[in-house]
Amino acid sequence: MEKRIRKELFERERDGLLRGMTSAVFLPGGKIRVGNHLFVNFSSNDYLGLASHSKIAEAAAMALKPVFGAGASRLMSGSSELHALLEEKVAAFKGKPAALVLNSGYQANVGVISALMGRDDVIFSDRLNHASMIDGIKLSGARLFRFRHNDAGHLAELLKEERKKYRCAMVVTETVFSMDGDIAPLREIAALKNENDFVLMVDEAHATGIFGRKGSGLVEELGLTDDVDIIMGTFSKALGSFGAYVAMGREMRDYLVNTCRSFIYSTSLPPSVIAANMAALDIVEKDPQRRKRLLGSAAYLREELASAGFAVKGASQIVPVIIGGNEAAVGLSDRLRARGYWTTPVRPPTVPEGEARIRISLSYDHGRDVLERFMGDLRGAWV
Ligand SMILES: *Cc1c(COP(=O)(O)O)cnc(C)c1O
């Protein structure tokens, strides 16, 4: 075992793929401090700047006493009135009959997919879906077919070929993809339900709080609430807090309460986190300016990058700058750090070979002045 570990670490380091953590202080205003240096933080998912919003901190503080921890799992004694209120609020926000709160997005995807699907079933998954979905699929034991990224035509072919050989079918996709900030062809995918019998599950981790009139996500924006059976999302990204949810029909919820192992066998979120999540939803519903400004900044940055000759992708608050080689991406990221920007290079296997990139994750707190300065510094760093 020791030998294997040493070899694996050595190979990762040699290939420029060794991952490590840096202790950092996450600051308000879209900034981060690492050691004695202050950086513009282009590497957080706190898209709306809500992680430091005073109303959310106050809501959490109100629910800190008399007991901090939830004390038990939901089915034992850890299900408070606050949990029920939050689930009602999420269901209304998403426009679905019911919702279930889970402890994290990872737990939600792993637990929900593996609870609903089994050996006789088939799952069609976008090739670039998040690891949590992949792990849920593996755990389910269902047969997996991966369709080409955002390619509803390829999905249609696979459905036609394979669907009938299995009992139940599920199609899973992110709505806004985390690495390229690009958007799933959800209308086309939903339309395939006319000819194929499947359950449609989407992951709105990066769309919640950003898209839609109410800010509930891409499903809302495209008017597909009734076509999508299971809408998963997190409180940990644009909502600035922690935890996750799935919104769906009432029977589906009852079924998950009885079968979803990551829900059943895990202590529920502390009341203060639940209260913070309620406050975050309130802010998203009442303050559309935050998401409007954020998407405006993203459009501006994409235009500037394109006119500077960079390959741009996507249409969201996540802006990838595709560099190519691993070392080139790491080098650029280092030079940007020297100029005061905290970006993380994203390398294979997270993205395809030869498409290493700098992923710029924008926040409401990054004003036009910050982006203008960044473009100047990027030109300087890119030589
Ligand atoms: C972050 C993320 C998750 C996991 O959510 P956590 O609450 O951080 O566990 C799931 N799916 C996608 C697409 C994500 O980006």
The ligand as an SDF file (V2000), in Angstrom:
LIG
                    3D

 15 15  0  0  0  0  0  0  0  0999 V2000
  -20.6820   21.7260   -6.0310 C   0  0  0  0  0  0  0  0  0  0  0  0
  -21.5140   20.7940   -6.7860 C   0  0  0  0  0  0  0  0  0  0  0  0
  -22.1740   19.7390   -6.1480 C   0  0  0  0  0  0  0  0  0  0  0  0
  -21.9360   19.4120   -4.7070 C   0  0  0  0  0  0  0  0  0  0  0  0
  -22.5260   20.3520   -3.8540 O   0  0  0  0  0  0  0  0  0  0  0  0
  -21.9630   20.5190   -2.3780 P   0  0  0  0  0  0  0  0  0  0  0  0
  -23.0780   21.1690   -1.6450 O   0  0  0  0  0  0  0  0  0  0  0  0
  -20.7520   21.3760   -2.4780 O   0  0  0  0  0  0  0  0  0  0  0  0
  -21.6580   19.1520   -1.8670 O   0  0  0  0  0  0  0  0  0  0  0  0
  -23.0150   18.9620   -6.9030 C   0  0  0  0  0  0  0  0  0  0  0  0
  -23.1930   19.1770   -8.2150 N   0  0  0  0  0  0  0  0  0  0  0  0
  -22.5490   20.1620   -8.8670 C   0  0  0  0  0  0  0  0  0  0  0  0
  -22.7720   20.3540  -10.3210 C   0  0  0  0  0  0  0  0  0  0  0  0
  -21.6850   20.9900   -8.1820 C   0  0  0  0  0  0  0  0  0  0  0  0
  -21.0200   21.9420   -8.8120 O   0  0  0  0  0  0  0  0  0  0  0  0
  1  2  1  0
  2  3  1  0
  2 14  2  0
  3  4  1  0
  3 10  2  0
  4  5  1  0
  5  6  1  0
  6  7  2  0
  6  8  1  0
  6  9  1  0
 10 11  1  0
 11 12  2  0
 12 13  1  0
 12 14  1  0
 14 15  1  0
M  END
$$$$
